[in-house]
């Protein structure tokens, strides 16, 4: 099977639970034998975005216009090259209060999100800080909502929680925007939380 075929949705899938189970199964196949988080988040955002676009229940203006990830800045090391020498130095950002834009599908988005408890605002920041999925039926009614695209009317954000024994470390968030009011519901929440859990377990962070 070609990798692109993973986003095809069979006609016999007619309910949201069936749809999300199908997407999760396809994602498991794409993530198999790959642990790099950049690669896996890139395929995950593409698969979810294009699968939703192919699903009949998403017609009539309920289009998902953005699907992607924001990830803690410490996972984005940079390489500093010293001029005139052959030495390189890897610099790891220490700002744990910032999420940086990761792989996504959709229009250009905010480059970073502040998640410092005293300054955090917006759906992504709140989901990260509260460690729980936030479902917003009307973004205009959400206090502190950050509008990257004025066309967005509803949103859902799932935290990516790495569980190590009793410890729970949030490494980022999965964010979806929709052009329609009430574009997501509890069935979407359950499906996306299952996918977020799969992604976390499939990557080396």
N, C-alpha and C positions, 0 to 999 in steps of 0.2 A: 504494500500500500504506500502511495506517495504521502509524505508528511502533510501536505496541504489538505488531503482528503479527510484528515482528522476532524476538520471543522464542518463536515457535511452532517446534516441532521436527517436521519431516516424518516420517511413519511408516516410510519406507524407510531412515532413518538408524538403524543398529543397532549400530555400533561406536563406541568412543570417538574414534579418529582422525577418522572421518566427522563425529562430533558437533562436535569442536573446530574442524574446518575450516569447518563450517556456521556456528558462532558467530562465527568470525573474519570470514567473508564478510559476515554480517549487521552486524557491528560496523563494517566498512569503509564500508558504506552509511550507517550512522548518523553516522559521524565525517566524512563527506565535506563539504567546504566549511565546516567549523567547526574553529577552532584553540584555542578557549578551554579550558583544562585542567579547569576546574570543570565545565563543561557536558559535556565528553567523558567525564570520570571518572564523572559521575552516570549517564549513559546506559550506560557500560560495566558498572558494578556492577549496574545493574538488568537488563541483557541477560543477563549471565552467571548471575545468581541465578535469574531466572525460566526461563531456558533449561534449567538444571540441574534445576529442579523439574519440567519437562515431559519430561525424558528418562527413558525406562523403566528404564535401568540404574541410576538413582538411587533406585529404590523399595526396599522391604524395610528401612526404617529408616536408609538411608544418606543421609539428607537433609542438604543443605548449609544450615546455619542462619545463616551470615553470609558476606557477600562485600562487600569494600570496599577502601578505600585509606587509607594514612597517608602524608602528604606533608611535606617539609621545611618548617619554620616560616617560612623567609624568603620562601616563595611566598604567604604570607597577609598582605599589607600591610593596615594599618588607617588609617582617616581620623580625625584629631583636629581637632575644631572648637573654635576659640577663642571663648569666650563674649564677646558684646558687639562682635564684629567680623565681617567678612564673609570672613575668611581661614580657609583649611583647610590642614592639613599632613598629608602622607602619611608614616606611620611604618612602616618596614620592620624587622621583628624580625631581630636579628642572631644569634640563638641557633641555630647550625647543628647543635647536639647534641640537637635535639628534633624529633620527628615529630608533627604534629598530625593529628587525625582528619579525614579528607576524606569525599567522598561514599561512601555504603554502602547496602546493603539488609540488614535484620536487626534484632535488638534493639540498644538503646543500648550503646555500647562505651566503652572507655577513651579519654579525651580527648586524651592525648598519650603518647608513648613516648620514653624517654631513650635516645639512641644514642651518647652519649659513650663512647669506647672503654673507659674504666675503670669505667663504671657501666652499660653496656648489658646488658640481660638480656631474655630472651624470644625467641620465634621471629622476630617482625618486626624486632627490633633486630639479631639475628644475621644475618638475610638482608641487611639494609641494610649492616652493617659488612663482612660477608664478600663482598658483591656476588655472591651466588649464591642460587639457589632452595633452600629448605629444606623437605623433606617429612617430616612427623612422623606416624607411624602411631598413636602413643599419647601424648597430651600429658602424661599423668601421669608418663611416663618421661623427659620432656624437662627438663633442668636449667634452673631459672629461668623456667619457663613462666608467663605471665601469663594468668590465667583471667578473662576478661570475662564468660563464660557458663559456668556449671558443667556444662551439658549437653554442651559440646564435648568430643569424644573424639579427633579427629585434625585436622590443619591442614596447609596448604601456603601458603608465602609466596614470591612472586617479586619481586625488586628491579626497580624502574623505572630503567633505566640509559640516560642520555643520552650518546651517543657523538659526540664532536667531534674528529675526527682521531684522535690517539693518546690523547686525554683521555677518561676515563669518569667521569661525574658521576651519582651516584645521587640522584634527585629524590624518591623515595618507594618504597612497596611496595604490591603487590597481595596481599591476605590473604583466604584462604577457610577457613572452619571447617566441620566435619562432625560430626553427632551419632553417627556410627558409628566404631568402631575401624577403622583401615586404610581410611579413606574415600577416599583418593587414591592414585594409583599413578604409574608412570613415563609412562604415556600422558597422564594429566592434566598432569603436569609439562611435557611437550613442548608440549601444546596451550596451556597457560597462559603459557608463556614466549614463544610466538609472539604471543599476544594482548598481553602486556605490551610487547613490542617494537613492535607496531603502535600501541599507545596513546602510547608515548613519541614516536614519529615523527609522530604526528598532532596534537600539541599544541605551543603556544608556552609555554615555561617561563620 
